[in-house]
Amino acid sequence: MADEIRAVADELMAQREQSDALTAASKEILPYQRRVHDALGVLRAIVTDDTPSAQLTSDLRVIQGIVAALIGNEGALRLIQQLPSIRQLVSLDLESAFHGDPSASSYGEIVAAYPSIVAVSAYRVAHSFYQLGEKIVARIMSRHAHSQTGIDIHPGAEIGPHFFIDHGTGVVIGETCILGDSVKLYHGVTLGAFSNKAGRGDAGKKRHPTLENDVTIYPNATILGGDTVIGEGSVIGGNVWLTKSVPPHTRVSIDSPSLQLYQNAPPQRGDGI
């Protein structure tokens, strides 16, 4: 048994000495993921007012230290200075969620229990890191929010205010998406890119769709392509597959499937009842 184990160890060691993708990844100096999660948690608490006002200054000093350990003192200060703007956006997202969902009883319920506000507030924070060039930190934050909510928002996407995701599970928003003001998505929506043969050659190109102001996308719709623009005020129905632009104030839907209903006679007493 010892010889077999040693043989496997030797084989793995030989693979590690090759210059493959895993070897390259292991040599990168990556952010400590637990520290990234801690930073996201404190930053979200600050922008959702989940920290005592009396401790706000001291909390900001603490988070500056945590963020500085990730991206340096200068970057941490720039990030901290963006918190008022981030909070304002999160507040507008919260308003949109409350007014867009009749089942919500209060703003507090949404903050405490809605996956949308978790994912979107995490996106707002992660997007600021992304804009500072800290893309790995931003991606770790978005992955953490994804694991909590099932909502996958790339931190590079540009999303305007008053953004709401109803239910949310299975939503995917790609890196180069641009979303305007007052966009509403339902669960299962994909704003994605075409599978491409160019691979890394498409890095930096606009690959994901643009949604203009006041667009609503219903469940399980898929919208693909960097040239695809959904015009202002449009409504995209459930299960739609869309790869071309639509003009403003357009409704897009698919024909309802033809359902066949067969009603059986109710069983009579004595027929095994």
C-alpha beads as a LAMMPS data file, in Angstrom:
LAMMPS data file: protein, C-alpha beads

273 atoms
272 bonds

1 atom types
1 bond types

-500.0 500.0 xlo xhi
-500.0 500.0 ylo yhi
-500.0 500.0 zlo zhi

Masses

1 110.0

Atoms # bond

1 1 1 0.000 0.000 0.000
2 1 1 2.786 2.440 0.898
3 1 1 4.452 1.896 -2.481
4 1 1 1.210 2.627 -4.342
5 1 1 0.650 5.831 -2.351
6 1 1 4.220 6.919 -2.991
7 1 1 3.796 6.263 -6.719
8 1 1 0.728 8.522 -6.814
9 1 1 2.592 11.213 -4.883
10 1 1 5.500 11.015 -7.345
11 1 1 3.123 11.323 -10.289
12 1 1 1.374 14.346 -8.756
13 1 1 4.723 15.959 -7.975
14 1 1 5.843 15.467 -11.558
15 1 1 2.654 17.124 -12.777
16 1 1 3.201 20.058 -10.418
17 1 1 6.640 20.574 -11.885
18 1 1 5.115 21.003 -15.328
19 1 1 3.997 24.485 -16.389
20 1 1 0.300 23.738 -16.701
21 1 1 -2.664 25.910 -15.738
22 1 1 -2.937 24.619 -12.176
23 1 1 0.757 25.196 -11.542
24 1 1 0.455 28.763 -12.810
25 1 1 -2.599 29.363 -10.582
26 1 1 -0.829 28.027 -7.497
27 1 1 2.014 30.515 -8.001
28 1 1 -0.268 33.547 -8.085
29 1 1 -0.563 35.638 -4.951
30 1 1 -4.330 35.738 -4.464
31 1 1 -6.385 37.608 -1.870
32 1 1 -7.191 35.710 1.299
33 1 1 -10.795 34.726 0.614
34 1 1 -11.955 34.845 4.231
35 1 1 -10.689 38.432 4.471
36 1 1 -12.568 39.325 1.276
37 1 1 -15.751 37.847 2.726
38 1 1 -15.230 39.781 5.951
39 1 1 -14.705 43.018 4.014
40 1 1 -17.857 42.457 1.972
41 1 1 -19.884 41.731 5.095
42 1 1 -18.788 44.906 6.882
43 1 1 -19.155 47.073 3.780
44 1 1 -22.668 45.735 3.139
45 1 1 -23.559 46.367 6.775
46 1 1 -22.428 49.971 6.433
47 1 1 -24.318 50.712 3.205
48 1 1 -27.512 49.053 4.512
49 1 1 -27.338 50.942 7.835
50 1 1 -26.830 47.683 9.722
51 1 1 -24.204 49.286 11.956
52 1 1 -24.911 51.628 14.904
53 1 1 -24.584 55.278 13.945
54 1 1 -22.637 55.911 17.136
55 1 1 -19.993 53.444 15.945
56 1 1 -19.902 54.481 12.295
57 1 1 -16.586 56.331 12.465
58 1 1 -14.862 53.505 14.328
59 1 1 -16.394 50.927 11.974
60 1 1 -15.044 52.858 9.000
61 1 1 -11.579 52.830 10.522
62 1 1 -11.832 49.068 11.001
63 1 1 -13.003 48.438 7.446
64 1 1 -10.300 50.718 6.077
65 1 1 -7.749 48.445 7.739
66 1 1 -9.386 45.303 6.364
67 1 1 -9.610 46.710 2.832
68 1 1 -6.080 48.130 3.013
69 1 1 -4.791 44.614 3.711
70 1 1 -6.439 43.555 0.451
71 1 1 -5.717 46.452 -1.918
72 1 1 -3.387 48.854 -0.103
73 1 1 -3.962 52.090 1.792
74 1 1 -4.584 54.302 -1.242
75 1 1 -7.107 51.934 -2.765
76 1 1 -8.834 51.473 0.591
77 1 1 -9.269 55.214 1.018
78 1 1 -10.708 55.575 -2.492
79 1 1 -13.123 52.727 -1.786
80 1 1 -14.220 54.224 1.545
81 1 1 -14.863 57.557 -0.160
82 1 1 -17.295 55.844 -2.544
83 1 1 -19.478 54.445 0.257
84 1 1 -21.960 57.365 0.336
85 1 1 -22.595 56.931 -3.404
86 1 1 -22.951 53.164 -2.997
87 1 1 -25.392 53.638 -0.120
88 1 1 -27.492 56.015 -2.211
89 1 1 -27.738 53.448 -5.013
90 1 1 -28.644 50.650 -2.595
91 1 1 -31.368 52.872 -1.103
92 1 1 -32.844 53.429 -4.578
93 1 1 -32.680 49.665 -5.262
94 1 1 -34.527 49.103 -1.984
95 1 1 -37.247 51.565 -2.994
96 1 1 -37.669 49.754 -6.303
97 1 1 -37.965 46.385 -4.566
98 1 1 -40.612 47.674 -2.151
99 1 1 -42.735 49.416 -4.765
100 1 1 -42.330 46.562 -7.239
101 1 1 -43.380 43.729 -4.937
102 1 1 -46.832 43.895 -3.286
103 1 1 -45.881 41.029 -0.954
104 1 1 -43.238 43.153 0.790
105 1 1 -44.562 44.488 4.085
106 1 1 -41.744 46.948 4.776
107 1 1 -38.322 48.142 3.720
108 1 1 -36.868 46.279 6.688
109 1 1 -38.308 42.974 5.494
110 1 1 -36.562 43.390 2.157
111 1 1 -33.212 44.187 3.746
112 1 1 -33.532 41.255 6.139
113 1 1 -35.019 38.593 3.903
114 1 1 -34.855 39.319 0.159
115 1 1 -32.081 37.703 -1.889
116 1 1 -32.216 40.597 -4.352
117 1 1 -30.946 43.172 -1.879
118 1 1 -28.172 40.816 -0.747
119 1 1 -26.981 40.188 -4.298
120 1 1 -27.442 43.719 -5.591
121 1 1 -25.819 45.448 -2.602
122 1 1 -22.906 42.997 -2.874
123 1 1 -22.695 43.844 -6.580
124 1 1 -22.613 47.589 -5.793
125 1 1 -19.663 47.038 -3.457
126 1 1 -17.876 44.592 -5.762
127 1 1 -18.347 46.909 -8.749
128 1 1 -16.425 49.627 -6.922
129 1 1 -13.523 47.223 -6.383
130 1 1 -13.737 46.253 -10.064
131 1 1 -13.527 49.902 -11.108
132 1 1 -10.436 50.287 -8.935
133 1 1 -8.803 47.479 -10.920
134 1 1 -9.157 44.935 -8.093
135 1 1 -10.900 42.372 -10.265
136 1 1 -10.044 39.237 -8.286
137 1 1 -11.332 40.746 -5.047
138 1 1 -14.479 41.804 -6.908
139 1 1 -14.999 38.335 -8.377
140 1 1 -14.583 36.652 -4.987
141 1 1 -17.232 39.000 -3.604
142 1 1 -19.641 38.246 -6.441
143 1 1 -19.070 34.503 -6.047
144 1 1 -19.811 34.766 -2.335
145 1 1 -23.096 36.570 -3.042
146 1 1 -23.893 33.991 -5.724
147 1 1 -23.400 31.149 -3.246
148 1 1 -25.819 32.854 -0.825
149 1 1 -28.558 33.806 -3.295
150 1 1 -28.224 31.880 -6.551
151 1 1 -27.894 35.241 -8.336
152 1 1 -24.731 35.621 -10.436
153 1 1 -23.903 39.263 -11.225
154 1 1 -20.491 39.932 -12.740
155 1 1 -18.941 42.916 -10.940
156 1 1 -17.952 44.460 -14.272
157 1 1 -21.555 44.932 -15.376
158 1 1 -22.888 48.493 -15.380
159 1 1 -26.257 48.669 -13.619
160 1 1 -28.262 51.833 -13.106
161 1 1 -30.339 52.801 -10.063
162 1 1 -33.729 51.397 -9.032
163 1 1 -32.672 47.841 -9.915
164 1 1 -34.770 44.925 -8.642
165 1 1 -34.555 41.166 -9.117
166 1 1 -37.790 39.433 -8.087
167 1 1 -37.159 36.022 -6.502
168 1 1 -33.841 35.867 -8.300
169 1 1 -32.634 32.268 -8.300
170 1 1 -30.754 31.476 -11.490
171 1 1 -30.267 35.051 -12.713
172 1 1 -27.023 35.573 -14.657
173 1 1 -25.730 39.020 -15.650
174 1 1 -22.531 39.055 -17.738
175 1 1 -19.480 41.281 -17.472
176 1 1 -20.231 43.728 -20.281
177 1 1 -23.954 44.105 -19.655
178 1 1 -25.289 47.646 -19.425
179 1 1 -28.575 48.100 -17.580
180 1 1 -30.366 51.429 -17.389
181 1 1 -32.591 52.943 -14.716
182 1 1 -35.531 50.987 -13.252
183 1 1 -34.781 47.576 -14.766
184 1 1 -36.644 44.616 -13.273
185 1 1 -35.644 40.972 -13.742
186 1 1 -37.370 37.806 -12.622
187 1 1 -35.786 34.490 -11.694
188 1 1 -33.913 32.455 -14.270
189 1 1 -33.096 35.390 -16.568
190 1 1 -29.795 35.124 -18.459
191 1 1 -28.116 38.202 -19.902
192 1 1 -25.270 36.389 -21.567
193 1 1 -22.793 36.124 -24.419
194 1 1 -22.619 33.839 -27.407
195 1 1 -20.275 30.905 -27.150
196 1 1 -17.301 32.058 -29.218
197 1 1 -14.480 30.459 -31.139
198 1 1 -12.145 33.368 -30.469
199 1 1 -11.920 32.511 -26.771
200 1 1 -9.535 34.927 -25.045
201 1 1 -9.438 36.963 -28.236
202 1 1 -12.830 38.388 -27.287
203 1 1 -11.596 39.728 -23.941
204 1 1 -12.458 43.404 -23.598
205 1 1 -15.148 43.328 -26.279
206 1 1 -18.822 44.076 -25.662
207 1 1 -20.246 40.561 -25.431
208 1 1 -23.401 40.969 -23.364
209 1 1 -26.684 42.805 -24.005
210 1 1 -27.785 46.320 -23.130
211 1 1 -31.110 46.989 -21.423
212 1 1 -32.362 50.556 -21.573
213 1 1 -34.491 52.259 -18.901
214 1 1 -37.714 50.690 -17.551
215 1 1 -37.171 47.252 -19.089
216 1 1 -38.830 44.202 -17.520
217 1 1 -37.646 40.653 -18.219
218 1 1 -39.886 37.773 -17.128
219 1 1 -38.716 34.364 -15.818
220 1 1 -36.296 32.165 -17.733
221 1 1 -35.820 34.533 -20.649
222 1 1 -32.402 34.382 -22.323
223 1 1 -30.953 37.455 -24.030
224 1 1 -27.565 37.106 -25.713
225 1 1 -25.012 39.209 -27.551
226 1 1 -23.130 42.448 -27.198
227 1 1 -25.010 44.098 -30.069
228 1 1 -28.396 43.217 -28.604
229 1 1 -30.224 46.259 -27.224
230 1 1 -33.581 46.033 -25.483
231 1 1 -35.254 49.387 -26.019
232 1 1 -36.636 51.571 -23.257
233 1 1 -39.904 50.460 -21.705
234 1 1 -39.869 47.039 -23.357
235 1 1 -41.206 43.860 -21.768
236 1 1 -39.655 40.475 -22.575
237 1 1 -41.880 37.521 -21.771
238 1 1 -40.982 34.317 -19.994
239 1 1 -38.899 31.655 -21.751
240 1 1 -38.077 33.961 -24.671
241 1 1 -34.772 33.321 -26.484
242 1 1 -33.624 36.640 -27.919
243 1 1 -30.471 37.392 -29.917
244 1 1 -31.422 40.601 -31.697
245 1 1 -32.372 44.102 -30.638
246 1 1 -35.921 45.278 -30.114
247 1 1 -37.101 48.912 -30.364
248 1 1 -38.404 50.876 -27.377
249 1 1 -41.795 49.980 -25.878
250 1 1 -41.886 46.533 -27.457
251 1 1 -43.514 43.431 -25.997
252 1 1 -41.853 40.148 -26.910
253 1 1 -43.447 36.806 -26.134
254 1 1 -43.613 33.281 -27.445
255 1 1 -46.821 31.542 -28.482
256 1 1 -48.460 29.649 -25.665
257 1 1 -47.991 25.892 -26.006
258 1 1 -50.987 23.877 -27.043
259 1 1 -52.235 22.066 -23.950
260 1 1 -54.296 18.894 -24.085
261 1 1 -56.534 18.333 -21.055
262 1 1 -58.131 14.942 -20.395
263 1 1 -60.574 14.557 -17.544
264 1 1 -61.068 11.088 -16.179
265 1 1 -64.352 10.036 -14.668
266 1 1 -64.150 10.034 -10.868
267 1 1 -63.736 6.564 -9.374
268 1 1 -66.875 5.010 -7.941
269 1 1 -67.098 3.666 -4.417
270 1 1 -66.282 0.013 -4.563
271 1 1 -63.606 0.488 -7.269
272 1 1 -60.834 -0.088 -4.791
273 1 1 -61.850 2.818 -2.529

Bonds

1 1 1 2
2 1 2 3
3 1 3 4
4 1 4 5
5 1 5 6
6 1 6 7
7 1 7 8
8 1 8 9
9 1 9 10
10 1 10 11
11 1 11 12
12 1 12 13
13 1 13 14
14 1 14 15
15 1 15 16
16 1 16 17
17 1 17 18
18 1 18 19
19 1 19 20
20 1 20 21
21 1 21 22
22 1 22 23
23 1 23 24
24 1 24 25
25 1 25 26
26 1 26 27
27 1 27 28
28 1 28 29
29 1 29 30
30 1 30 31
31 1 31 32
32 1 32 33
33 1 33 34
34 1 34 35
35 1 35 36
36 1 36 37
37 1 37 38
38 1 38 39
39 1 39 40
40 1 40 41
41 1 41 42
42 1 42 43
43 1 43 44
44 1 44 45
45 1 45 46
46 1 46 47
47 1 47 48
48 1 48 49
49 1 49 50
50 1 50 51
51 1 51 52
52 1 52 53
53 1 53 54
54 1 54 55
55 1 55 56
56 1 56 57
57 1 57 58
58 1 58 59
59 1 59 60
60 1 60 61
61 1 61 62
62 1 62 63
63 1 63 64
64 1 64 65
65 1 65 66
66 1 66 67
67 1 67 68
68 1 68 69
69 1 69 70
70 1 70 71
71 1 71 72
72 1 72 73
73 1 73 74
74 1 74 75
75 1 75 76
76 1 76 77
77 1 77 78
78 1 78 79
79 1 79 80
80 1 80 81
81 1 81 82
82 1 82 83
83 1 83 84
84 1 84 85
85 1 85 86
86 1 86 87
87 1 87 88
88 1 88 89
89 1 89 90
90 1 90 91
91 1 91 92
92 1 92 93
93 1 93 94
94 1 94 95
95 1 95 96
96 1 96 97
97 1 97 98
98 1 98 99
99 1 99 100
100 1 100 101
101 1 101 102
102 1 102 103
103 1 103 104
104 1 104 105
105 1 105 106
106 1 106 107
107 1 107 108
108 1 108 109
109 1 109 110
110 1 110 111
111 1 111 112
112 1 112 113
113 1 113 114
114 1 114 115
115 1 115 116
116 1 116 117
117 1 117 118
118 1 118 119
119 1 119 120
120 1 120 121
121 1 121 122
122 1 122 123
123 1 123 124
124 1 124 125
125 1 125 126
126 1 126 127
127 1 127 128
128 1 128 129
129 1 129 130
130 1 130 131
131 1 131 132
132 1 132 133
133 1 133 134
134 1 134 135
135 1 135 136
136 1 136 137
137 1 137 138
138 1 138 139
139 1 139 140
140 1 140 141
141 1 141 142
142 1 142 143
143 1 143 144
144 1 144 145
145 1 145 146
146 1 146 147
147 1 147 148
148 1 148 149
149 1 149 150
150 1 150 151
151 1 151 152
152 1 152 153
153 1 153 154
154 1 154 155
155 1 155 156
156 1 156 157
157 1 157 158
158 1 158 159
159 1 159 160
160 1 160 161
161 1 161 162
162 1 162 163
163 1 163 164
164 1 164 165
165 1 165 166
166 1 166 167
167 1 167 168
168 1 168 169
169 1 169 170
170 1 170 171
171 1 171 172
172 1 172 173
173 1 173 174
174 1 174 175
175 1 175 176
176 1 176 177
177 1 177 178
178 1 178 179
179 1 179 180
180 1 180 181
181 1 181 182
182 1 182 183
183 1 183 184
184 1 184 185
185 1 185 186
186 1 186 187
187 1 187 188
188 1 188 189
189 1 189 190
190 1 190 191
191 1 191 192
192 1 192 193
193 1 193 194
194 1 194 195
195 1 195 196
196 1 196 197
197 1 197 198
198 1 198 199
199 1 199 200
200 1 200 201
201 1 201 202
202 1 202 203
203 1 203 204
204 1 204 205
205 1 205 206
206 1 206 207
207 1 207 208
208 1 208 209
209 1 209 210
210 1 210 211
211 1 211 212
212 1 212 213
213 1 213 214
214 1 214 215
215 1 215 216
216 1 216 217
217 1 217 218
218 1 218 219
219 1 219 220
220 1 220 221
221 1 221 222
222 1 222 223
223 1 223 224
224 1 224 225
225 1 225 226
226 1 226 227
227 1 227 228
228 1 228 229
229 1 229 230
230 1 230 231
231 1 231 232
232 1 232 233
233 1 233 234
234 1 234 235
235 1 235 236
236 1 236 237
237 1 237 238
238 1 238 239
239 1 239 240
240 1 240 241
241 1 241 242
242 1 242 243
243 1 243 244
244 1 244 245
245 1 245 246
246 1 246 247
247 1 247 248
248 1 248 249
249 1 249 250
250 1 250 251
251 1 251 252
252 1 252 253
253 1 253 254
254 1 254 255
255 1 255 256
256 1 256 257
257 1 257 258
258 1 258 259
259 1 259 260
260 1 260 261
261 1 261 262
262 1 262 263
263 1 263 264
264 1 264 265
265 1 265 266
266 1 266 267
267 1 267 268
268 1 268 269
269 1 269 270
270 1 270 271
271 1 271 272
272 1 272 273
